């Protein structure tokens, strides 16, 4: 599976962005997808994840209620809608994939995932 993240940019605090993670591969629908971010000078951290069917989602506490993850398997794409953005959301955002079918237990660690896309930079100005 090859992943391509896009949709980053510069936005003012309180604004919104929608990131996309497009994937190649016919079995994309069998993969759980996660979004992670790496703020400047910090470690990469978990943001959100979605199960292979899209029925289970899970969020980091710092984004809960502001971000929403969704997927369109017909388009091989997972989205991260980010609302009420804050300067501390500034980071390079990465998507990642793990083959996972069956009952989903949210994957929130970096090493839970096997495939990673290049990041897309989100900058939130105050």
ChimeraX attribute file (.defattr): number of C-alpha atoms within 10 A of each C-alpha:
attribute: neighborCount
match mode: 1-to-1
recipient: residues
	/A:1	17
	/A:2	15
	/A:3	22
	/A:4	18
	/A:5	24
	/A:6	21
	/A:7	15
	/A:8	18
	/A:9	14
	/A:10	13
	/A:11	18
	/A:12	14
	/A:13	17
	/A:14	14
	/A:15	14
	/A:16	16
	/A:17	18
	/A:18	16
	/A:19	23
	/A:20	22
	/A:21	27
	/A:22	21
	/A:23	23
	/A:24	13
	/A:25	10
	/A:26	10
	/A:27	12
	/A:28	22
	/A:29	23
	/A:30	17
	/A:31	19
	/A:32	26
	/A:33	32
	/A:34	31
	/A:35	26
	/A:36	22
	/A:37	23
	/A:38	19
	/A:39	17
	/A:40	10
	/A:41	7
	/A:42	9
	/A:43	9
	/A:44	17
	/A:45	18
	/A:46	20
	/A:47	24
	/A:48	26
	/A:49	28
	/A:50	27
	/A:51	27
	/A:52	24
	/A:53	19
	/A:54	18
	/A:55	11
	/A:56	16
	/A:57	19
	/A:58	18
	/A:59	21
	/A:60	15
	/A:61	11
	/A:62	11
	/A:63	16
	/A:64	12
	/A:65	12
	/A:66	14
	/A:67	20
	/A:68	19
	/A:69	24
	/A:70	21
	/A:71	22
	/A:72	13
	/A:73	18
	/A:74	8
	/A:75	12
	/A:76	17
	/A:77	20
	/A:78	25
	/A:79	22
	/A:80	23
	/A:81	15
	/A:82	20
	/A:83	17
	/A:84	15
	/A:85	23
	/A:86	18
	/A:87	15
	/A:88	13
	/A:89	20
	/A:90	20
	/A:91	23
	/A:92	18
	/A:93	27
	/A:94	26
	/A:95	31
	/A:96	26
	/A:97	27
	/A:98	21
	/A:99	17
	/A:100	17
	/A:101	13
	/A:102	9
	/A:103	11
	/A:104	16
	/A:105	13
	/A:106	18
	/A:107	21
	/A:108	19
	/A:109	12
	/A:110	15
	/A:111	9
	/A:112	13
	/A:113	18
	/A:114	11
	/A:115	15
	/A:116	21
	/A:117	19
	/A:118	15
	/A:119	20
	/A:120	21
	/A:121	20
	/A:122	23
	/A:123	21
	/A:124	20
	/A:125	16
	/A:126	11
